[in-house]
Amino acid sequence: MTLKRPSGPVRQSPRASRERSAEIAAELAEALARLNQQTPLWQSFLAVHRQIVEQLADEMLAEHQLPLEWFDVLVHLADLPGMRARQKVLRDRMLLSESGVSRLLVRMEKAGVITRSTAGDDRRGMEITVTEAGQAALLTALDPHLQLVASLFTDRLTATDRAALGRVLPKLLAEPTPECKASQKE
């Protein structure tokens, strides 16, 4: 006679289950300790970024009834010839998913700050253009935005701080060097 193993998960005794839970908790505590020890600068960077972006978003919405994401789209478009771009170009500049950009642009079009039309040379592509209402909204919001960025960020830094950031940030935007990639694998 052959004994069959149960096809479902094997149940552990309550004691074995508690021991495994304790092992996992200890491993997790150790991993979190490494995270906190090795990434305080990174954690601070994220906290500062989050705080500043939240303040910018709150101010933009309260003072100009313009979501910060919309402001970002309008700035990107206004910076391009004819204040227009293919949706794919805009998506790549903003680093959003295709569906995320599509939903965002539909809302902006309904509000009248952009128009979307099929691209002349490729019926599958969409061309996005800033409307007069979008230009007016952007123009109204730009100076207060610059003032807020200065008060939350630039004015809090010394000339030395700004110079250091000017040297450091391009390094973070650049592709990792072969040496850096090798150290990541180790």
N, C-alpha and C positions, 0 to 999 in steps of 0.2 A: 504494500500500500504506500503511495506517494503522498506526502503532505504538501498542500498548496500554501503558498505564502499569500497573505491578504493583498489584494490589488490596490487598496487605498493606502494612505499614509500610515506609517508605523507610529503607533502612539508610544510616547515616552512616559515613563513613570513620572509622577509629580516631582519627585526629588531630582531626576535627571533633567527634567524641564527647567526647574529652578536653577540647577547648576549651569545649564547652557545659557539661560538668561543672564546669569551673573557673569559668565565668560564674555558674552556679547557686550554687556554693560561695561566691563572692564576694558575691553578692546576699544569700544567707542570713546570712553573717557580718555584713554591714551591717545587716540587719534585726534580728539578735540584739543587736547593739551598741545600736541604738535602743531595743529592748525593755529591756535592762539599764540604760540611761541614764534612760529615762522612767518605769520602774516599780519602783524599789527599795523604795519604801514599800509598794506593793501586794504585792510578793514577800515582804517581811517580814511583812506582815499574814497572808498565806496560810501562811507557815511557822509563825508563832505559833499560828494557828488549828489547823493540822494537829497540832502538837505537843501542845497542850492537849487537843484532842479525843481523840487517841490515848491520852494518859495517863488521861483520864476513862473511856474505854472499857475500857482494861486493868484499872483499879481496880474498875469496876463489875462486870466479869465475874469477876475473881479473888475479890473480897470478897463478892459477892452473887449470883453465877451468873446475872446479869441483863445481857444485851447492852444497850449504851447506847441502841440504837434502840428496844428494848422499854421502857426507862425513859422515853424521850421520849414514846412512845405513851401510857403510863400517866399521865404528868404531864398531857398534853393532855386525856385523858379525865377525870381526877380534877378538873380545873379546870372541867368542864362540869356543869350541873345533872343530877343522877341518875347522874353518872359514865358517861354514855353519849352516843353520837353516831352519826349516819349515817356510813357509810364515806366518802362523798364529802366531808363536812365535815372529817373527820379527815385525809383525803388533802390537802385544800386547806390545812389548818393546818400540815401537815408538809412540804408541797411535794415529795411523792413521786409517781411515776407510779401510775396505777390498778393495773397489774400488780405493781409493787413493793410497794404497800400491801397488796394481796391476799395475796401470798406471805408477807409479814411477819405479817399477821394470822392466817393459817393456822397458822404456827409457834407464835404466841403462844397460840392457842386450844388447840393440841395440848398445850402446857405447862400449860394450865389457868389462865392469868392474865387471860384475857378470854373472853367468849362472843360468838358471832356469830349473829344471827337475822334472819329477813326482817323488814323494817319493816312495821308494821301497815297503814299507809296506802298503801304502794307495794311490792308483792311483788318488784319488781326490785331495790329498795334493800336494803342490809344495815345493821343496827344493831349497834353494837359496845358492849359493856358490860364494865366492870372487875369481875372476880370477887372474892370475899373473899381468895383466894390472891393475886391481883394487888394488892389494897389492902395486904395484909400485906407483900408484896415491896417495894412502893413506900415504905411507911412505914419499913421497915428500911433502905432505901437512901438515903432523903432526907437525913438529917443528915450521914452520911459524905460524900455528894455535895456538900452545901453547904460542908463543911469543905475538901474538895479543891478546889472552885472558888475558895474564898477563898485557899488556899495557892498555887494555880497562877496566879491572876489578880488578884482584888480586893486582897489584902494586898500585892501587889507594886507597887501604884499609890498615889501620893499622893492626897490629897483634890483637889488641883488637876488631876491626871491624870484622876481619875474624873469631875470636873466637865466637863473638856474632852471626854472620850468621850461624856458625857451630852448634850453639844451637837452633837457631830459625827455620832454614829451615826444619829439621826433624819434627818439630811440625806441619809445614804446610803440609807436606807429609803424616802425620799420619791420620788415620780415626778420624773424630770428636768424642769427648767423649759424653756420654749420656747427660751431663750437657750442652755442647755446642749445641747439637741437640735440646734440650729442649728450649734453649734461642733463637734459630733460629725460632722456631714455635710461639714464643710469639710476 
